[in-house]
Amino acid sequence: MTRMADYIISDAAVRDLDDIWTYIAADNLNAANRVEEEILSAFQRLAENPKIGHIRKDLTSKAVRFWNVYSYMIVYRGDKQPIEIVRDLYAYRDIVTLI
């Protein structure tokens, strides 16, 4: 896990972010950087407002919330301080099996 000032990022979420950047950068480096910045900005926003995400009982019974950035779903635990970013996944992947 990586600890930032206001949130913790799981190892899986760090790998997810690297994978997202690598995939987009293969076609467009500027877009990859922009998406990464938006996702990191969302992490900070969620840390400041942990209840703004959505509970998705259709996806999991775990105590996590979801927040979308473009086509990516940030999965996080907002009931802890600091919050924990669990995953950041392409929304069309099999979210149920990955969280």
C-alpha positions in Angstrom: 0.0 0.0 0.0 1.0 3.5 -0.7 0.1 6.2 1.8 -0.6 9.7 0.6 -1.4 12.6 2.9 -5.2 12.1 2.8 -5.6 8.5 1.4 -4.1 5.1 1.0 -3.8 3.4 -2.3 -3.8 -0.4 -2.4 -1.1 -2.2 -4.4 -3.8 -3.4 -6.8 -5.0 0.2 -7.4 -1.4 1.3 -8.1 -1.1 -1.5 -10.7 -4.5 -0.5 -12.1 -3.4 3.1 -12.5 -0.1 2.0 -14.2 -2.1 -0.3 -16.5 -4.6 2.5 -17.5 -1.7 4.9 -18.2 0.2 2.4 -20.3 -2.8 1.4 -22.3 -3.8 5.0 -23.2 -0.2 6.1 -23.7 0.3 3.5 -26.4 -2.0 5.8 -28.5 -1.7 9.2 -26.9 0.8 10.2 -24.2 -1.0 13.5 -23.4 -4.3 11.8 -23.0 -2.7 9.2 -20.7 -1.2 12.0 -18.5 -4.6 13.8 -18.5 -6.6 10.7 -17.4 -4.0 9.9 -14.7 -4.2 13.5 -13.4 -8.0 13.3 -13.3 -8.0 10.0 -11.4 -5.5 11.3 -8.9 -7.6 14.4 -8.5 -10.6 12.2 -7.9 -8.7 10.4 -5.1 -8.1 13.7 -3.4 -11.7 14.8 -3.8 -12.9 11.5 -2.4 -10.6 11.9 0.6 -12.1 15.3 1.2 -15.7 14.1 0.7 -15.7 10.3 1.4 -19.5 9.9 1.2 -19.9 11.3 -2.4 -19.4 7.9 -4.0 -22.2 5.4 -4.7 -22.9 2.2 -2.9 -23.4 -0.6 -5.5 -25.1 -3.5 -3.8 -25.6 -5.0 -7.3 -21.8 -5.3 -7.6 -20.7 -6.2 -4.0 -21.8 -6.5 -0.4 -18.4 -5.2 0.7 -18.3 -1.9 2.5 -17.0 0.0 -0.6 -18.2 3.0 -2.6 -17.8 3.7 -6.3 -16.9 6.9 -8.2 -16.5 7.2 -11.9 -13.8 9.2 -13.8 -14.3 8.9 -17.6 -14.7 5.1 -18.2 -13.0 4.1 -15.0 -14.5 3.1 -11.7 -12.7 4.0 -8.5 -13.5 1.6 -5.7 -12.8 2.9 -2.3 -13.4 2.4 1.4 -14.7 5.7 2.7 -15.5 4.5 6.2 -11.9 4.8 7.3 -9.7 7.8 7.8 -7.7 8.1 5.7 -9.8 6.5 3.0 -8.4 3.5 1.1 -8.5 3.4 -2.7 -9.1 -0.3 -3.4 -9.1 -0.4 -7.2 -9.5 1.8 -10.2 -10.8 -0.2 -13.1 -12.1 0.1 -16.6 -15.9 0.2 -16.1 -16.5 -2.5 -18.7 -14.4 -5.1 -16.9 -15.9 -7.8 -14.6 -15.9 -5.5 -11.6 -17.6 -8.2 -9.4 -14.7 -10.6 -9.7 -12.0 -7.9 -9.4 -13.0 -6.3 -6.1 
